[in-house]
Amino acid sequence: MIRAEGVEATEFPELANQFNVRGVPQTVINAGMGTVVGAVPEKNLLAEIKRAVN
């Protein structure tokens, strides 16, 4: 099961600081266990998800 949320970093600076947002878009996986910055190919995102959950 996957849950996703979109957050506007400029509207929630505390949350952006908590997850060290340094680029947009930034995907944070499992509360920071994995991170992808920028638009990446699907295979790269999937690889980071797999790495973060293992």
C-alpha positions in Angstrom: 0.0 0.0 0.0 1.2 3.5 -0.9 0.2 6.8 0.6 1.3 10.0 -1.0 1.0 13.6 0.1 1.9 16.8 -1.8 3.2 19.7 0.3 4.1 23.2 -0.9 7.5 23.8 0.7 7.2 27.6 0.8 3.9 27.3 2.7 5.3 24.8 5.2 8.9 25.9 5.9 9.2 23.9 9.1 8.3 20.7 7.3 10.7 21.6 4.4 13.5 22.1 7.0 12.6 18.8 8.8 13.2 16.9 5.5 16.0 19.1 4.2 14.2 20.0 1.1 16.8 21.3 -1.3 15.1 21.0 -4.6 11.6 20.8 -6.1 10.2 18.3 -6.6 11.6 16.3 -3.8 10.2 12.9 -2.9 10.7 11.8 0.7 10.1 8.1 1.3 9.2 6.5 4.6 9.8 9.7 6.7 13.3 10.2 5.3 14.5 6.7 4.8 14.9 7.5 1.1 14.9 10.7 -0.9 14.8 11.7 -4.6 15.4 15.2 -5.7 14.1 16.5 -9.0 12.2 14.8 -11.7 13.7 11.4 -12.2 12.9 8.4 -14.5 10.4 5.9 -13.0 13.2 3.3 -12.7 15.3 5.6 -10.5 12.3 6.4 -8.3 11.4 2.7 -8.0 15.0 1.8 -7.1 15.0 4.4 -4.3 11.7 3.1 -3.0 13.0 -0.4 -2.9 16.2 0.7 -1.2 14.3 2.7 1.4 11.9 -0.2 2.4 14.6 -2.8 2.8 
